[in-house]
Amino acid sequence: MAPPKKRIKLKRLDIQLEPSLLAWLRLEAKRRDVSMSEIIRCLLRKELESK
């Protein structure tokens, strides 16, 4: 049986983004109709699972 996945809650994460990445993030959030932080959480989750 696989061990349970650890849940990480991000209260506040101060990150600096390049303007082009920020623009992509805004467009992607609007396209998916979710918040920008939700997109970041999704990307972080994918990155952590791939390691």
Gaussian input, Z-matrix of N, CA and C with variables (Angstrom, degrees):
# hf/3-21g

backbone

0 1
 N
 C     1     B1
 C     2     B2     1     A1
 N     3     B3     2     A2     1     D1
 C     4     B4     3     A3     2     D2
 C     5     B5     4     A4     3     D3
 N     6     B6     5     A5     4     D4
 C     7     B7     6     A6     5     D5
 C     8     B8     7     A7     6     D6
 N     9     B9     8     A8     7     D7
 C    10    B10     9     A9     8     D8
 C    11    B11    10    A10     9     D9
 N    12    B12    11    A11    10    D10
 C    13    B13    12    A12    11    D11
 C    14    B14    13    A13    12    D12
 N    15    B15    14    A14    13    D13
 C    16    B16    15    A15    14    D14
 C    17    B17    16    A16    15    D15
 N    18    B18    17    A17    16    D16
 C    19    B19    18    A18    17    D17
 C    20    B20    19    A19    18    D18
 N    21    B21    20    A20    19    D19
 C    22    B22    21    A21    20    D20
 C    23    B23    22    A22    21    D21
 N    24    B24    23    A23    22    D22
 C    25    B25    24    A24    23    D23
 C    26    B26    25    A25    24    D24
 N    27    B27    26    A26    25    D25
 C    28    B28    27    A27    26    D26
 C    29    B29    28    A28    27    D27
 N    30    B30    29    A29    28    D28
 C    31    B31    30    A30    29    D29
 C    32    B32    31    A31    30    D30
 N    33    B33    32    A32    31    D31
 C    34    B34    33    A33    32    D32
 C    35    B35    34    A34    33    D33
 N    36    B36    35    A35    34    D34
 C    37    B37    36    A36    35    D35
 C    38    B38    37    A37    36    D36
 N    39    B39    38    A38    37    D37
 C    40    B40    39    A39    38    D38
 C    41    B41    40    A40    39    D39
 N    42    B42    41    A41    40    D40
 C    43    B43    42    A42    41    D41
 C    44    B44    43    A43    42    D42
 N    45    B45    44    A44    43    D43
 C    46    B46    45    A45    44    D44
 C    47    B47    46    A46    45    D45
 N    48    B48    47    A47    46    D46
 C    49    B49    48    A48    47    D47
 C    50    B50    49    A49    48    D48
 N    51    B51    50    A50    49    D49
 C    52    B52    51    A51    50    D50
 C    53    B53    52    A52    51    D51
 N    54    B54    53    A53    52    D52
 C    55    B55    54    A54    53    D53
 C    56    B56    55    A55    54    D54
 N    57    B57    56    A56    55    D55
 C    58    B58    57    A57    56    D56
 C    59    B59    58    A58    57    D57
 N    60    B60    59    A59    58    D58
 C    61    B61    60    A60    59    D59
 C    62    B62    61    A61    60    D60
 N    63    B63    62    A62    61    D61
 C    64    B64    63    A63    62    D62
 C    65    B65    64    A64    63    D63
 N    66    B66    65    A65    64    D64
 C    67    B67    66    A66    65    D65
 C    68    B68    67    A67    66    D66
 N    69    B69    68    A68    67    D67
 C    70    B70    69    A69    68    D68
 C    71    B71    70    A70    69    D69
 N    72    B72    71    A71    70    D70
 C    73    B73    72    A72    71    D71
 C    74    B74    73    A73    72    D72
 N    75    B75    74    A74    73    D73
 C    76    B76    75    A75    74    D74
 C    77    B77    76    A76    75    D75
 N    78    B78    77    A77    76    D76
 C    79    B79    78    A78    77    D77
 C    80    B80    79    A79    78    D78
 N    81    B81    80    A80    79    D79
 C    82    B82    81    A81    80    D80
 C    83    B83    82    A82    81    D81
 N    84    B84    83    A83    82    D82
 C    85    B85    84    A84    83    D83
 C    86    B86    85    A85    84    D84
 N    87    B87    86    A86    85    D85
 C    88    B88    87    A87    86    D86
 C    89    B89    88    A88    87    D87
 N    90    B90    89    A89    88    D88
 C    91    B91    90    A90    89    D89
 C    92    B92    91    A91    90    D90
 N    93    B93    92    A92    91    D91
 C    94    B94    93    A93    92    D92
 C    95    B95    94    A94    93    D93
 N    96    B96    95    A95    94    D94
 C    97    B97    96    A96    95    D95
 C    98    B98    97    A97    96    D96
 N    99    B99    98    A98    97    D97
 C   100   B100    99    A99    98    D98
 C   101   B101   100   A100    99    D99
 N   102   B102   101   A101   100   D100
 C   103   B103   102   A102   101   D101
 C   104   B104   103   A103   102   D102
 N   105   B105   104   A104   103   D103
 C   106   B106   105   A105   104   D104
 C   107   B107   106   A106   105   D105
 N   108   B108   107   A107   106   D106
 C   109   B109   108   A108   107   D107
 C   110   B110   109   A109   108   D108
 N   111   B111   110   A110   109   D109
 C   112   B112   111   A111   110   D110
 C   113   B113   112   A112   111   D111
 N   114   B114   113   A113   112   D112
 C   115   B115   114   A114   113   D113
 C   116   B116   115   A115   114   D114
 N   117   B117   116   A116   115   D115
 C   118   B118   117   A117   116   D116
 C   119   B119   118   A118   117   D117
 N   120   B120   119   A119   118   D118
 C   121   B121   120   A120   119   D119
 C   122   B122   121   A121   120   D120
 N   123   B123   122   A122   121   D121
 C   124   B124   123   A123   122   D122
 C   125   B125   124   A124   123   D123
 N   126   B126   125   A125   124   D124
 C   127   B127   126   A126   125   D125
 C   128   B128   127   A127   126   D126
 N   129   B129   128   A128   127   D127
 C   130   B130   129   A129   128   D128
 C   131   B131   130   A130   129   D129
 N   132   B132   131   A131   130   D130
 C   133   B133   132   A132   131   D131
 C   134   B134   133   A133   132   D132
 N   135   B135   134   A134   133   D133
 C   136   B136   135   A135   134   D134
 C   137   B137   136   A136   135   D135
 N   138   B138   137   A137   136   D136
 C   139   B139   138   A138   137   D137
 C   140   B140   139   A139   138   D138
 N   141   B141   140   A140   139   D139
 C   142   B142   141   A141   140   D140
 C   143   B143   142   A142   141   D141
 N   144   B144   143   A143   142   D142
 C   145   B145   144   A144   143   D143
 C   146   B146   145   A145   144   D144
 N   147   B147   146   A146   145   D145
 C   148   B148   147   A147   146   D146
 C   149   B149   148   A148   147   D147
 N   150   B150   149   A149   148   D148
 C   151   B151   150   A150   149   D149
 C   152   B152   151   A151   150   D150

   B1=1.4543
   B2=1.5268
   B3=1.3019
   B4=1.4658
   B5=1.5263
   B6=1.3350
   B7=1.4712
   B8=1.5287
   B9=1.3220
   B10=1.4680
   B11=1.5234
   B12=1.3200
   B13=1.4611
   B14=1.5183
   B15=1.3165
   B16=1.4578
   B17=1.5141
   B18=1.3002
   B19=1.4518
   B20=1.5197
   B21=1.3157
   B22=1.4581
   B23=1.5156
   B24=1.3188
   B25=1.4591
   B26=1.5219
   B27=1.2997
   B28=1.4571
   B29=1.5232
   B30=1.3139
   B31=1.4637
   B32=1.5165
   B33=1.3284
   B34=1.4561
   B35=1.5225
   B36=1.3058
   B37=1.4525
   B38=1.5198
   B39=1.3183
   B40=1.4624
   B41=1.5197
   B42=1.3114
   B43=1.4583
   B44=1.5163
   B45=1.2975
   B46=1.4611
   B47=1.5272
   B48=1.3164
   B49=1.4616
   B50=1.5187
   B51=1.3177
   B52=1.4659
   B53=1.5250
   B54=1.3362
   B55=1.4738
   B56=1.5273
   B57=1.3394
   B58=1.4674
   B59=1.5306
   B60=1.3298
   B61=1.4605
   B62=1.5250
   B63=1.3100
   B64=1.4608
   B65=1.5267
   B66=1.3189
   B67=1.4666
   B68=1.5288
   B69=1.3403
   B70=1.4629
   B71=1.5234
   B72=1.3392
   B73=1.4619
   B74=1.5238
   B75=1.3286
   B76=1.4707
   B77=1.5254
   B78=1.3319
   B79=1.4651
   B80=1.5290
   B81=1.3258
   B82=1.4661
   B83=1.5300
   B84=1.3278
   B85=1.4662
   B86=1.5248
   B87=1.3235
   B88=1.4666
   B89=1.5297
   B90=1.3408
   B91=1.4645
   B92=1.5341
   B93=1.3312
   B94=1.4711
   B95=1.5244
   B96=1.3245
   B97=1.4603
   B98=1.5333
   B99=1.3441
   B100=1.4635
   B101=1.5262
   B102=1.3365
   B103=1.4621
   B104=1.5310
   B105=1.3289
   B106=1.4676
   B107=1.5259
   B108=1.3226
   B109=1.4641
   B110=1.5315
   B111=1.3292
   B112=1.4685
   B113=1.5299
   B114=1.3364
   B115=1.4711
   B116=1.5302
   B117=1.3315
   B118=1.4683
   B119=1.5234
   B120=1.3309
   B121=1.4719
   B122=1.5233
   B123=1.3126
   B124=1.4642
   B125=1.5336
   B126=1.3335
   B127=1.4680
   B128=1.5270
   B129=1.3305
   B130=1.4653
   B131=1.5258
   B132=1.3182
   B133=1.4596
   B134=1.5244
   B135=1.3436
   B136=1.4703
   B137=1.5215
   B138=1.3333
   B139=1.4642
   B140=1.5258
   B141=1.3242
   B142=1.4635
   B143=1.5259
   B144=1.3232
   B145=1.4621
   B146=1.5258
   B147=1.3253
   B148=1.4645
   B149=1.5291
   B150=1.3198
   B151=1.4771
   B152=1.4976
   A1=109.52
   A2=116.71
   A3=121.19
   A4=110.64
   A5=116.42
   A6=118.62
   A7=110.00
   A8=117.19
   A9=119.00
   A10=111.19
   A11=115.58
   A12=119.24
   A13=109.63
   A14=115.27
   A15=119.37
   A16=109.12
   A17=115.08
   A18=119.86
   A19=108.20
   A20=115.92
   A21=121.26
   A22=108.00
   A23=115.60
   A24=119.26
   A25=108.39
   A26=115.56
   A27=120.23
   A28=108.20
   A29=115.86
   A30=119.40
   A31=109.39
   A32=115.04
   A33=119.40
   A34=107.60
   A35=114.90
   A36=119.78
   A37=107.06
   A38=116.24
   A39=120.12
   A40=108.84
   A41=115.19
   A42=119.58
   A43=109.50
   A44=115.01
   A45=121.38
   A46=107.51
   A47=115.98
   A48=120.03
   A49=110.61
   A50=115.49
   A51=119.85
   A52=108.29
   A53=117.09
   A54=120.32
   A55=113.90
   A56=117.47
   A57=119.80
   A58=111.01
   A59=116.59
   A60=120.67
   A61=110.43
   A62=115.58
   A63=121.01
   A64=110.38
   A65=116.41
   A66=121.23
   A67=110.07
   A68=116.96
   A69=120.45
   A70=110.45
   A71=115.10
   A72=120.87
   A73=110.96
   A74=115.66
   A75=121.09
   A76=111.23
   A77=115.67
   A78=120.38
   A79=111.72
   A80=116.19
   A81=121.15
   A82=110.51
   A83=116.49
   A84=120.72
   A85=110.56
   A86=115.80
   A87=119.91
   A88=110.27
   A89=116.15
   A90=121.01
   A91=111.00
   A92=115.88
   A93=120.08
   A94=112.36
   A95=116.68
   A96=123.14
   A97=111.54
   A98=115.01
   A99=121.14
   A100=107.88
   A101=116.28
   A102=119.56
   A103=110.60
   A104=115.40
   A105=120.05
   A106=110.10
   A107=117.25
   A108=119.64
   A109=111.22
   A110=116.52
   A111=120.29
   A112=110.47
   A113=116.52
   A114=121.00
   A115=109.35
   A116=117.04
   A117=121.58
   A118=110.11
   A119=116.90
   A120=120.20
   A121=110.98
   A122=116.16
   A123=121.18
   A124=110.58
   A125=116.24
   A126=120.52
   A127=111.11
   A128=117.14
   A129=120.78
   A130=110.58
   A131=116.07
   A132=121.13
   A133=110.11
   A134=116.39
   A135=120.49
   A136=110.77
   A137=116.05
   A138=120.94
   A139=110.88
   A140=116.60
   A141=120.21
   A142=111.56
   A143=117.36
   A144=120.56
   A145=112.06
   A146=116.81
   A147=119.93
   A148=112.22
   A149=117.94
   A150=120.83
   A151=112.17
   D1=133.08
   D2=-177.81
   D3=-70.89
   D4=143.78
   D5=177.78
   D6=-66.67
   D7=151.56
   D8=179.94
   D9=-64.82
   D10=146.97
   D11=179.80
   D12=-73.97
   D13=141.62
   D14=177.85
   D15=-80.03
   D16=136.16
   D17=179.96
   D18=-101.11
   D19=127.57
   D20=179.73
   D21=-115.18
   D22=122.77
   D23=177.56
   D24=-100.69
   D25=128.68
   D26=178.16
   D27=-103.83
   D28=107.74
   D29=178.83
   D30=-74.33
   D31=-61.12
   D32=-179.79
   D33=-141.08
   D34=126.01
   D35=-179.82
   D36=-126.42
   D37=111.12
   D38=-179.62
   D39=-89.56
   D40=110.86
   D41=178.91
   D42=-130.25
   D43=148.25
   D44=178.39
   D45=-101.18
   D46=127.49
   D47=-179.55
   D48=-118.15
   D49=146.73
   D50=175.02
   D51=-68.33
   D52=149.14
   D53=-179.04
   D54=-54.50
   D55=-38.51
   D56=-179.57
   D57=-67.41
   D58=-38.38
   D59=178.48
   D60=-69.12
   D61=-38.60
   D62=178.05
   D63=-63.06
   D64=-41.56
   D65=178.83
   D66=-63.90
   D67=-42.96
   D68=178.30
   D69=-62.42
   D70=-42.16
   D71=-179.46
   D72=-60.86
   D73=-42.53
   D74=178.91
   D75=-62.87
   D76=-46.48
   D77=-179.78
   D78=-64.13
   D79=-42.76
   D80=-179.67
   D81=-64.62
   D82=-40.73
   D83=178.61
   D84=-64.06
   D85=-40.84
   D86=179.44
   D87=-67.60
   D88=-40.23
   D89=-179.34
   D90=-63.68
   D91=-43.26
   D92=-179.13
   D93=-85.25
   D94=-8.83
   D95=-178.64
   D96=60.10
   D97=45.14
   D98=174.68
   D99=-132.73
   D100=173.84
   D101=-179.72
   D102=-77.74
   D103=160.98
   D104=178.34
   D105=-64.19
   D106=-35.95
   D107=179.85
   D108=-65.38
   D109=-32.05
   D110=177.46
   D111=-65.47
   D112=-39.27
   D113=177.43
   D114=-63.31
   D115=-44.40
   D116=-179.98
   D117=-62.00
   D118=-44.63
   D119=178.65
   D120=-60.09
   D121=-41.89
   D122=179.99
   D123=-62.78
   D124=-44.70
   D125=179.41
   D126=-64.88
   D127=-41.18
   D128=178.57
   D129=-63.74
   D130=-41.68
   D131=179.43
   D132=-60.07
   D133=-46.31
   D134=179.62
   D135=-61.98
   D136=-42.00
   D137=-178.95
   D138=-64.07
   D139=-43.51
   D140=-179.07
   D141=-68.12
   D142=-35.53
   D143=179.83
   D144=-71.01
   D145=-26.99
   D146=-178.31
   D147=-78.73
   D148=-11.56
   D149=-178.47
   D150=-92.51

